[in-house]
Amino acid sequence: MLTTLQNHIGGSFRDAHGTGTLDLIDPATGEVDGRIPLSDADDLDAAYAAAAAAFAIWRDTTPAERQLALFRIADAMAARAEEFADLESQDTGKPRATLVADEIEQSVDQLRFFAGAARSLEGRAAGEYLAGHTSYVRREPIGVIGQVTPWNYPLNMAVWKIAPALAAGNTVVLKPAESTPRSTLLLAEIVAEHTPAGALNVVLGARETGATLVAHPVPQMVAITGSVRAGMAVASSAANDLKRVHLELGGKAPAVVFADAPLQKAAEGIVAAAFFNAGQDCTAATRVLVHSSVHDELVRMLVDRTRTHARTGGPHAEGVFFGPLSSAAQLAQVQGFVDRLPAHARIETGGHRQGERGYFFEPTIVSGMRQDDEAVQDEVFGPLLTVQSFETDDEALAMANGVRYALAASVWTRDHGRALRFTRDLDFGCVWVNTHIPFVSDMPHGGFKHSGYGKDLSQYGFDDYTRIKHVMTALD
């Protein structure tokens, strides 16, 4: 008997009002292993009512009280790390052996970072900017926040959204991706133990549920991590009543490799950054731009490293670097990009599905690519790495910036001056030098152009969930 999951509203699990359901598919097997409800407008009304009631309490807590609550939530997550990892692996097919270190411990650290941020609500110093009057600035919570999280990092992305919102004194209604809800529901259960009932509400459903969440009149801000298409739809809907919008969208990250780069280190770092999580990462290294003088050598190194260190397989298989793609639709999308490769492209390794069960795709490297090729311009969101060559610094910069996305990039060189020039001129929200993809809670994550706007992580991410108020008092 398959279990239909429940929403978490007002501090407890509740059956959805909506009568439809959606199957949960194990991406490692392709088999149904549960169901979610397709929540409707009544479910969103209940969730937002609970969040609004909780906001009246939570906004008046002190920063120290919010900090303590988030520390306790982090401690509870750490204590239940194995349970979180089991649920995350079940929903995503990720290698179970590495999930605690790769993702659960990161989420705990991010919660602890925002616990600290809760006590840094800074504004300008008070002063007499007009004779006879004193002014000061208050930094306040925005109110009820609507949030939508993706399926590639279900728990991490939920924490990125929930932690700064709660730390700043807001309350939340969140819809996780329809295919990966389980770890978010466990997080909601833990949050409810340490915050007012309704501080975090989780409503399950598909695209229509998400659209209703965004269009609802209660939230003062909506935040989404997802596709460019989804981000544009959210921004358009939110504009109808001038909600604030926080968008973290797609990416098409270049790794620019110069002739003087440490090539072996570059090959190792790029392969890891390209194929981790099956390439289902907005910051994944998807485009190698390499100087023509070392092109062939680097391609050989990339292929060798991929064949020895980027194995794909089931969540409990030994020696696996990444698991399956998230769904049959994602598998078809990646295969479509490969099938449509132009005649001048050369598949160096991979290029096909692995096995007949589950949604596994071999790590794939394609050389001979040109700037206007589909696989160079459009986000694949899978284990597909393209390679292009360049002759000059200016050509490399133009190629790197010559896409719609602007989330992340890396430059590989021993030349300090060149590294400084490229970190300045690369039009991306995050630029790494001689590495690609590390994150820390203390530094901001977010992009430009079609990669969206707003910052996750860091003090900047915390500030995004606050509003500024000027207070002036007459002195007589």
PLY file of the C-alpha trace (Angstrom):
ply
format ascii 1.0
element vertex 476
property float x
property float y
property float z
element edge 475
property int vertex1
property int vertex2
end_header
0.00 0.00 0.00
1.58 3.28 -1.12
1.51 6.11 1.37
0.21 9.56 0.40
2.26 12.19 2.20
0.63 15.01 4.14
1.11 18.77 4.22
2.65 20.31 7.33
0.50 23.32 8.32
0.24 25.17 11.60
2.73 22.91 13.34
1.24 19.52 12.44
0.67 17.16 9.54
-2.67 17.50 7.76
-4.40 15.77 4.88
-4.71 18.02 1.85
-8.05 19.47 0.85
-7.26 18.79 -2.81
-8.28 15.30 -3.93
-5.72 14.68 -6.68
-2.42 12.89 -6.13
0.90 12.54 -7.94
3.15 9.48 -7.89
6.65 9.67 -6.44
9.12 7.80 -8.65
12.38 6.31 -7.42
14.88 7.64 -10.01
17.22 4.69 -9.41
14.57 2.15 -10.41
11.82 4.03 -12.20
9.28 2.52 -9.81
6.52 4.27 -7.84
7.36 4.48 -4.13
4.80 6.93 -2.74
2.36 9.72 -3.54
1.88 13.39 -2.75
-1.38 15.34 -2.68
-2.04 18.06 -5.24
-2.85 20.79 -2.75
-5.40 23.39 -3.82
-6.31 26.99 -2.97
-7.95 25.95 0.32
-4.72 24.31 1.43
-2.77 27.48 0.59
-5.32 29.60 2.43
-4.84 27.45 5.54
-1.05 27.56 5.27
-0.91 31.32 4.80
-3.38 31.87 7.65
-1.13 29.79 9.91
1.96 31.70 8.76
0.28 35.07 9.34
-0.78 34.06 12.86
2.74 32.83 13.62
4.27 36.03 12.26
2.42 38.09 14.88
4.38 36.11 17.49
7.69 35.40 15.77
8.37 38.99 14.65
8.32 40.10 18.28
10.87 37.58 19.47
14.33 38.92 20.19
17.25 38.15 17.91
18.70 36.05 20.72
15.54 33.96 20.89
15.54 33.39 17.14
19.22 32.51 17.25
18.65 29.93 19.96
15.75 28.38 18.02
17.88 28.02 14.89
20.76 26.53 16.86
18.35 23.96 18.30
16.98 23.18 14.82
20.56 22.70 13.57
21.39 20.41 16.49
18.27 18.34 15.83
19.18 18.02 12.16
22.68 16.90 13.08
21.25 14.32 15.49
18.97 12.97 12.76
21.51 13.24 9.92
21.22 9.58 8.94
17.44 9.86 8.69
17.74 12.95 6.50
20.26 11.17 4.30
17.98 8.15 3.88
15.08 10.35 2.77
17.23 12.44 0.44
18.71 9.35 -1.18
15.26 7.78 -1.56
13.88 10.82 -3.37
16.90 11.69 -5.52
18.86 8.45 -5.97
22.05 10.16 -4.78
24.87 7.99 -3.42
23.85 7.29 0.15
27.39 6.88 1.49
28.36 10.52 0.86
25.15 12.40 1.61
25.83 13.19 5.26
29.19 14.83 4.54
28.22 16.34 1.17
24.86 17.86 2.04
23.49 17.24 5.55
26.50 18.68 7.37
26.45 21.68 5.01
22.80 22.31 5.86
23.59 22.17 9.57
26.39 24.70 9.10
24.11 27.01 7.11
21.48 26.93 9.85
24.14 27.81 12.39
25.43 30.65 10.24
21.98 32.23 10.00
21.48 31.70 13.71
24.43 34.05 14.13
23.08 36.45 11.49
19.87 36.81 13.50
21.83 38.98 15.94
23.29 41.37 13.36
20.29 43.50 12.40
22.30 46.59 11.54
21.19 50.03 10.36
22.77 53.45 10.05
23.80 55.19 13.26
21.25 57.51 14.80
21.94 61.20 14.28
20.54 64.68 13.74
20.36 64.90 9.96
17.76 67.69 10.25
18.09 70.37 12.91
15.90 69.58 15.91
15.23 66.00 14.82
16.89 62.65 15.45
16.74 59.91 12.82
17.52 56.24 13.00
16.98 53.19 10.81
15.15 50.00 11.75
15.79 46.76 9.89
12.60 44.68 10.16
11.24 41.34 8.90
9.22 41.59 5.71
6.33 39.39 6.83
5.03 36.11 5.42
7.26 34.68 2.68
6.20 32.25 -0.06
9.00 29.94 -1.22
9.49 27.26 -3.89
12.48 24.90 -3.85
13.90 22.57 -6.56
14.55 18.85 -6.80
18.33 18.82 -7.30
19.24 19.66 -3.67
15.94 19.37 -1.80
17.22 19.79 1.75
20.04 22.26 1.03
17.76 24.54 -0.96
15.06 24.40 1.71
17.60 25.48 4.31
18.93 28.26 2.03
15.39 29.63 1.86
14.04 28.92 5.35
17.04 29.79 7.53
17.50 33.48 6.58
13.75 34.06 6.51
13.24 32.71 10.02
16.41 34.34 11.35
15.12 37.75 10.25
11.75 37.19 11.95
9.63 36.18 8.96
7.38 33.14 8.62
7.20 30.84 5.62
4.92 28.84 3.35
7.10 26.57 1.21
6.35 24.20 -1.65
9.12 21.68 -2.30
9.57 20.14 -5.74
6.84 17.59 -6.33
9.33 14.73 -6.78
11.50 15.32 -3.68
9.40 16.35 -0.64
10.43 13.95 2.10
13.45 15.66 3.67
11.65 19.02 3.66
8.74 17.51 5.58
11.13 16.16 8.20
12.70 19.60 8.46
9.25 21.13 8.97
8.58 18.67 11.78
11.79 19.72 13.53
11.21 23.46 12.99
7.76 23.13 14.56
9.34 21.86 17.79
11.30 25.09 18.25
9.15 27.88 16.75
5.54 29.06 17.01
3.06 26.79 15.23
2.91 27.91 11.60
6.33 29.57 11.44
7.14 27.09 8.66
4.39 25.47 6.60
5.06 22.95 3.83
2.42 22.48 1.13
2.81 19.70 -1.43
1.78 19.83 -5.04
2.86 20.40 -8.62
3.07 23.46 -10.87
-0.48 24.68 -10.26
0.06 24.57 -6.49
3.21 26.63 -6.90
1.41 29.18 -9.05
-1.31 29.52 -6.41
1.34 29.95 -3.70
2.97 32.82 -5.63
-0.27 34.57 -6.59
-1.79 34.43 -3.10
-2.43 37.89 -1.57
-0.87 37.19 1.84
2.90 36.88 1.16
4.91 40.07 0.94
7.77 38.30 -0.83
8.24 35.17 -2.93
11.55 33.34 -3.35
12.29 30.54 -5.80
15.20 28.42 -6.87
14.38 26.88 -10.23
14.44 27.22 -13.99
14.49 30.47 -15.94
10.99 29.70 -17.21
9.70 29.24 -13.67
11.48 32.38 -12.48
9.94 34.49 -15.22
6.49 33.15 -14.38
7.01 33.96 -10.69
8.27 37.48 -11.43
5.31 38.14 -13.72
2.77 36.86 -11.20
4.37 38.70 -8.28
4.35 41.96 -10.22
0.53 41.96 -10.17
0.55 43.03 -6.50
4.15 44.26 -6.22
5.51 41.43 -4.12
9.24 41.37 -3.59
10.90 38.62 -5.64
14.05 36.63 -4.91
15.18 34.48 -7.87
18.01 31.96 -8.10
17.72 30.41 -11.54
19.79 28.53 -14.10
23.43 28.57 -15.02
25.87 27.74 -17.80
29.20 28.00 -16.02
32.41 28.25 -18.06
35.76 26.97 -16.88
38.37 29.07 -18.69
41.69 27.22 -18.87
44.85 29.00 -20.01
48.05 27.45 -21.32
49.87 28.23 -18.06
47.20 26.60 -15.88
47.95 23.62 -13.61
46.34 21.24 -16.12
46.10 18.13 -13.97
44.52 20.11 -11.16
42.18 21.73 -13.66
41.12 18.38 -15.10
40.42 16.96 -11.66
38.49 20.01 -10.49
36.47 20.42 -13.66
35.43 16.76 -13.82
34.26 16.89 -10.22
32.40 20.15 -10.81
30.86 18.94 -14.07
29.53 15.58 -12.93
28.78 15.95 -9.22
25.06 15.33 -8.67
24.83 14.14 -12.29
25.48 17.69 -13.46
22.16 18.76 -11.98
23.61 21.89 -10.44
23.20 25.50 -11.56
26.89 26.14 -10.87
28.19 22.94 -12.51
31.16 23.38 -14.83
29.36 22.87 -18.13
31.65 24.61 -20.65
35.41 24.20 -20.88
37.11 27.02 -22.77
40.74 26.05 -23.25
43.68 27.68 -25.04
44.34 25.92 -28.33
47.96 25.11 -27.41
46.85 22.78 -24.58
43.44 21.78 -25.94
44.29 18.21 -26.87
46.24 17.58 -23.69
43.44 18.86 -21.46
40.79 16.88 -23.34
42.81 13.73 -22.83
43.15 14.48 -19.11
39.44 15.22 -18.78
38.51 11.95 -20.46
40.96 9.92 -18.39
39.77 11.50 -15.16
36.12 10.97 -16.09
36.61 7.31 -16.87
38.43 6.63 -13.62
36.63 8.91 -11.14
33.15 9.78 -12.41
31.30 6.50 -12.22
27.50 6.56 -12.02
25.33 3.97 -10.30
22.67 3.23 -7.72
22.49 4.88 -4.31
24.00 1.91 -2.49
26.62 0.88 -5.06
30.27 1.18 -4.04
32.61 3.70 -5.65
29.83 5.75 -7.24
30.44 9.46 -7.82
26.93 10.41 -8.91
23.51 8.84 -9.14
20.67 8.94 -11.65
19.03 11.90 -13.27
15.98 13.04 -11.39
13.26 11.81 -13.71
12.38 10.25 -17.03
11.78 13.76 -18.37
15.27 14.85 -17.31
16.78 11.76 -18.91
14.96 12.53 -22.15
16.16 16.14 -22.00
19.82 15.15 -21.68
19.53 12.49 -24.38
17.89 15.06 -26.64
20.86 17.40 -26.37
23.21 14.55 -27.30
21.02 13.40 -30.19
20.94 16.94 -31.61
24.70 17.54 -31.46
25.98 19.05 -34.72
28.16 17.14 -37.14
31.28 19.06 -36.09
30.94 17.87 -32.48
32.97 14.90 -31.27
31.81 12.72 -28.35
35.02 11.94 -26.45
33.36 9.70 -23.85
29.85 8.74 -22.76
26.88 10.02 -24.74
24.29 7.43 -23.81
22.03 6.07 -21.12
23.46 3.50 -18.72
21.30 0.40 -18.29
17.57 0.04 -18.80
16.42 0.53 -15.21
16.38 3.95 -13.60
17.51 7.24 -15.13
21.28 6.85 -15.34
23.33 8.67 -17.98
27.03 8.21 -18.63
29.30 11.21 -17.95
29.74 12.78 -21.35
32.43 15.05 -22.82
31.96 16.64 -26.24
34.74 18.53 -28.05
34.73 20.57 -31.25
31.87 22.77 -30.07
31.09 26.25 -31.39
29.69 29.23 -29.55
26.25 29.17 -31.15
25.68 25.42 -30.65
22.60 24.53 -28.61
24.55 22.56 -26.01
26.82 25.57 -25.44
24.03 28.13 -25.17
21.27 26.27 -23.30
21.25 24.71 -19.85
21.38 20.91 -20.11
21.23 20.18 -16.35
22.87 16.82 -16.77
26.29 15.14 -17.04
27.31 16.80 -20.32
30.54 18.83 -20.57
31.36 20.75 -23.76
34.84 21.84 -24.86
35.78 24.84 -27.03
39.19 26.29 -27.84
40.34 29.91 -27.94
43.42 31.84 -29.07
43.40 35.13 -27.12
42.29 36.44 -23.75
39.70 38.67 -25.39
38.24 35.72 -27.31
38.06 33.63 -24.13
36.26 36.42 -22.28
33.77 36.96 -25.09
33.00 33.25 -25.27
32.62 32.92 -21.51
30.24 35.87 -21.27
28.42 35.02 -24.49
25.45 33.17 -22.96
22.21 34.30 -21.27
23.23 32.93 -17.88
25.52 34.60 -15.37
25.64 32.56 -12.18
29.14 31.10 -11.84
32.46 30.73 -13.67
36.04 29.70 -13.03
39.40 30.76 -14.43
42.46 28.51 -14.36
45.86 30.23 -14.63
49.11 30.85 -12.75
49.18 34.46 -13.97
48.01 36.66 -11.08
47.31 39.68 -13.25
45.24 37.66 -15.70
43.29 36.10 -12.83
42.47 39.57 -11.47
41.38 40.82 -14.90
39.12 37.85 -15.48
37.54 37.92 -12.04
36.71 41.56 -12.77
35.44 41.08 -16.34
33.66 37.73 -16.16
29.95 38.63 -15.93
28.98 36.09 -13.27
27.85 36.32 -9.66
30.54 33.93 -8.44
34.01 33.49 -9.96
36.50 30.89 -8.75
40.24 30.89 -9.47
41.92 27.49 -9.89
38.93 25.73 -8.37
35.25 25.35 -9.20
32.13 24.79 -7.07
33.14 25.10 -3.37
30.61 26.96 -1.20
30.80 28.48 2.24
27.89 29.76 4.30
29.63 33.11 4.83
29.81 34.12 1.15
26.91 35.11 -1.16
25.51 32.94 -3.92
23.50 34.43 -6.77
23.79 35.58 -10.34
22.98 38.16 -12.98
21.05 38.21 -16.29
18.90 35.08 -16.77
20.37 33.50 -13.65
18.14 35.77 -11.58
18.72 38.23 -8.76
18.92 38.20 -5.00
21.54 36.42 -2.91
21.42 33.17 -0.96
23.77 32.44 1.93
25.89 35.09 3.72
24.85 38.33 5.38
23.61 39.50 1.97
21.17 36.61 1.86
19.97 37.52 5.34
19.52 41.18 4.36
17.29 40.15 1.44
14.69 38.98 3.96
14.52 42.32 5.76
13.04 45.76 5.05
14.34 49.21 5.99
12.34 51.77 7.97
13.39 55.36 8.73
12.20 56.75 12.06
12.46 60.51 12.79
11.69 62.09 16.15
11.37 65.79 16.90
13.58 66.81 19.82
11.10 69.33 21.27
0 1
1 2
2 3
3 4
4 5
5 6
6 7
7 8
8 9
9 10
10 11
11 12
12 13
13 14
14 15
15 16
16 17
17 18
18 19
19 20
20 21
21 22
22 23
23 24
24 25
25 26
26 27
27 28
28 29
29 30
30 31
31 32
32 33
33 34
34 35
35 36
36 37
37 38
38 39
39 40
40 41
41 42
42 43
43 44
44 45
45 46
46 47
47 48
48 49
49 50
50 51
51 52
52 53
53 54
54 55
55 56
56 57
57 58
58 59
59 60
60 61
61 62
62 63
63 64
64 65
65 66
66 67
67 68
68 69
69 70
70 71
71 72
72 73
73 74
74 75
75 76
76 77
77 78
78 79
79 80
80 81
81 82
82 83
83 84
84 85
85 86
86 87
87 88
88 89
89 90
90 91
91 92
92 93
93 94
94 95
95 96
96 97
97 98
98 99
99 100
100 101
101 102
102 103
103 104
104 105
105 106
106 107
107 108
108 109
109 110
110 111
111 112
112 113
113 114
114 115
115 116
116 117
117 118
118 119
119 120
120 121
121 122
122 123
123 124
124 125
125 126
126 127
127 128
128 129
129 130
130 131
131 132
132 133
133 134
134 135
135 136
136 137
137 138
138 139
139 140
140 141
141 142
142 143
143 144
144 145
145 146
146 147
147 148
148 149
149 150
150 151
151 152
152 153
153 154
154 155
155 156
156 157
157 158
158 159
159 160
160 161
161 162
162 163
163 164
164 165
165 166
166 167
167 168
168 169
169 170
170 171
171 172
172 173
173 174
174 175
175 176
176 177
177 178
178 179
179 180
180 181
181 182
182 183
183 184
184 185
185 186
186 187
187 188
188 189
189 190
190 191
191 192
192 193
193 194
194 195
195 196
196 197
197 198
198 199
199 200
200 201
201 202
202 203
203 204
204 205
205 206
206 207
207 208
208 209
209 210
210 211
211 212
212 213
213 214
214 215
215 216
216 217
217 218
218 219
219 220
220 221
221 222
222 223
223 224
224 225
225 226
226 227
227 228
228 229
229 230
230 231
231 232
232 233
233 234
234 235
235 236
236 237
237 238
238 239
239 240
240 241
241 242
242 243
243 244
244 245
245 246
246 247
247 248
248 249
249 250
250 251
251 252
252 253
253 254
254 255
255 256
256 257
257 258
258 259
259 260
260 261
261 262
262 263
263 264
264 265
265 266
266 267
267 268
268 269
269 270
270 271
271 272
272 273
273 274
274 275
275 276
276 277
277 278
278 279
279 280
280 281
281 282
282 283
283 284
284 285
285 286
286 287
287 288
288 289
289 290
290 291
291 292
292 293
293 294
294 295
295 296
296 297
297 298
298 299
299 300
300 301
301 302
302 303
303 304
304 305
305 306
306 307
307 308
308 309
309 310
310 311
311 312
312 313
313 314
314 315
315 316
316 317
317 318
318 319
319 320
320 321
321 322
322 323
323 324
324 325
325 326
326 327
327 328
328 329
329 330
330 331
331 332
332 333
333 334
334 335
335 336
336 337
337 338
338 339
339 340
340 341
341 342
342 343
343 344
344 345
345 346
346 347
347 348
348 349
349 350
350 351
351 352
352 353
353 354
354 355
355 356
356 357
357 358
358 359
359 360
360 361
361 362
362 363
363 364
364 365
365 366
366 367
367 368
368 369
369 370
370 371
371 372
372 373
373 374
374 375
375 376
376 377
377 378
378 379
379 380
380 381
381 382
382 383
383 384
384 385
385 386
386 387
387 388
388 389
389 390
390 391
391 392
392 393
393 394
394 395
395 396
396 397
397 398
398 399
399 400
400 401
401 402
402 403
403 404
404 405
405 406
406 407
407 408
408 409
409 410
410 411
411 412
412 413
413 414
414 415
415 416
416 417
417 418
418 419
419 420
420 421
421 422
422 423
423 424
424 425
425 426
426 427
427 428
428 429
429 430
430 431
431 432
432 433
433 434
434 435
435 436
436 437
437 438
438 439
439 440
440 441
441 442
442 443
443 444
444 445
445 446
446 447
447 448
448 449
449 450
450 451
451 452
452 453
453 454
454 455
455 456
456 457
457 458
458 459
459 460
460 461
461 462
462 463
463 464
464 465
465 466
466 467
467 468
468 469
469 470
470 471
471 472
472 473
473 474
474 475
